Amino acid sequence: MNLSDLIRCPVLDTSERRIGKLKDLIVTLDAPHPNVVAVIVRVDRGSTLRFPWKDVQEVETTGITLSAIDSTPNEFEAGEKELLLARHVLDSQIIDIRGKRVVRVADVDLVRRSGKLRLAGVDIAIGTVLHRMGLGRRRERLPAHYIDWADLHLTSHRGHEIQLQTTAAGIHRLSADELAAIVKRKPRYKKVLSARRRAPS
Amino acid sequence: MRRRKTKGGARRRRRAGFIALAAVVGPGVLAGLSDDDPAGITTYSILGAKYGYTLLWVLLLSVGALIIFHELCARMGIVTGQGLAGLVRERYGVRLAAGGLFILIIANIGTTCAEFAGVAAALGLAGVSKYISVPIAAVGISLLVLKGSFHRIERVLLLLSGVFVAYIISGFLAGPDWAAAAKGLFVPTLPLTREAILVATATVGTTLAPWGLAFIQSYAVDKRLQPKDLRYERIDVIVGAVMTGVIGFFIVVACAATLHESGSSINDASDAAAALKPLAGNLSAALFGAGLLGAALLAASILPLSTAYSVGEVFGYETELDDSVREAPLFYGTYAAIVVISVIIVLIPGIPLIPILFLTQALNAILLLPLLLFIYGISRDPDIMGEYANKGKVAILSMIAIALIGVCVMALAVVSLI
């Protein structure tokens, strides 16, 4: 399942009444392939609400159904260690740890696993970018254009800070020399190198 | 003994400061100087010829806005290591980034046409046909970008921009009314006519050009500047913007002192240069022409570069000037396409270049608004900028600048539709 197909799809309650549109999905980086823990819905009246994953009954690209709605759902606020997939990952620049290059996320890959939605990886194909712009169909993805979540590092300020704190983060697998090669291209990421030197092995 | 040590220490620190500044200088100065391109020169000349010294305050405010937004863009480039178009995609998504890129490409092709038109006009003053001067200029600057290494390109472009001192000399030779100039600079007056508002809007659009914003950010990234260089980069930006303002000021003043006084009108930059001849002598006109040519070549090399950077960023292919053609086909392909399309348009027999020149500057001003809003939004985002996010006085000033430009564009829309 692709994140870009889910974002902005309608969110309904059990009586098929429209609540709003899906704005984002939240993950916390507690595993190499973390599960979605909450959904963010932009209500038609304008406010933004957060629903925990347990309230989600069904997820399809045609729409999302919520099984139970709290009479007072929480106004959305991002927790300190929370990553928003559309806001912080989609279209963000990342370091591809295996390919040792800096690329941009064209789409986020999610898989359904025992009633949960798991963050699998990202797609970096230029064809996907064109498809999202409305120019062309989605094509079959080549292996070279897929990066497993465990093999990437977010370069945005927030993404970098959050990911660095997880020992599961792929960036910790890079040797100092490999990191130095990336840092040469993007000297701004010297922070990553020095953090790597300080991080637990 | 202790006193001598302290003196030596202070001198060493000053020298280290200058060396650090010299290493960083480039993006701000280049972006600032390239604002005085043929479109800018024509716009400033019209400003001076039609309205004398009275609209100099528009130039002053535009330069103020230039400092604010060039600093923000350079800061974003240094902190994130990404170009403007890439950050727009990161923060606002693929669709908005694509829309912005499309309009940017159209405006950039238009302005590149104006640069080659400037080359044609400048060398036309010396009797060279545009069918010779324009292709040679296009090939020359393309080779410079394609074959030269980053440092060589930067050095040559900075050297080219030294020709701009010609405008300052030209301005003094014209013998202006300095008191009137000072008044025009600090006392805002604006006749509420369509023409005046159009000229004011075009002045904003040519000084605070969209491509300049994207360029300064990409160049800061390409130069691998880091947060520790921020202080020196700010100086570089201010110096570049002030140079734009000073050169623009002398163009306005020169035309105000000669063409406005004699009631002559100008239709393009070469008219301005030719018109200065009987009033201020052969030297003035020749210097003006030389400055025009230098400005045209400088901007003609930067514009396609800026566009190529932006295209690559939106599609996720970030490139650097040091990459070879084989490593970065999209980058060099975009560069070549912009140059070729612009040259073809300029060489169309009988094409009216003045409407292109002026229209693209007005389009620049209109395009500026969404772009400045993007810049404001991205620079304020702590998720992207961390501790370097735009806040406090600069944030307020940038909002005020956007509001003023919005008023300008709206006024233009209103008077155009009446």
Contacts between the chains, C-beta under 8 A, distances in Angstrom:
chain1	res1	chain2	res2	distance
A	87	B	383	7.5
A	88	B	383	6.7
A	90	B	93	7.5
A	91	B	89	4.9
A	91	B	90	5.2
A	91	B	93	5.9
A	91	B	94	6.2
A	91	B	97	7.8
A	92	B	90	5.3
A	93	B	82	5.9
A	93	B	86	6.8
A	93	B	90	6.7
A	93	B	318	7.8
A	102	B	318	6.5
A	103	B	316	6.0
A	104	B	86	7.1
A	104	B	89	7.2
A	104	B	90	7.8
A	104	B	316	3.4
A	104	B	318	7.9
A	106	B	316	6.5
A	124	B	316	6.5
A	126	B	315	5.6
A	126	B	316	6.7
A	126	B	317	7.5
A	129	B	94	6.1
A	129	B	314	7.9
A	129	B	315	5.8
A	129	B	316	6.3
A	132	B	94	4.6
A	132	B	95	7.3
A	133	B	94	5.6
A	133	B	95	6.4
A	133	B	98	4.7
A	134	B	95	7.7
A	155	B	80	7.8
A	155	B	81	7.3
A	156	B	80	7.4
A	156	B	90	7.1
A	156	B	383	6.3
A	156	B	384	5.5
A	157	B	79	7.8
A	157	B	80	7.9
A	157	B	382	7.3
A	157	B	383	6.2
A	157	B	384	5.9
A	157	B	385	6.4
A	157	B	386	3.8
A	158	B	382	7.6
A	158	B	383	4.0
A	158	B	384	7.5
A	158	B	386	7.8
A	159	B	383	7.9
A	186	B	81	4.8
A	187	B	81	7.6
A	187	B	224	4.9
A	187	B	226	5.5
A	188	B	78	7.5
A	188	B	79	7.2
A	188	B	80	7.1
A	188	B	81	3.9
A	188	B	226	6.3
A	188	B	227	7.7
A	189	B	81	7.2
A	190	B	226	7.3
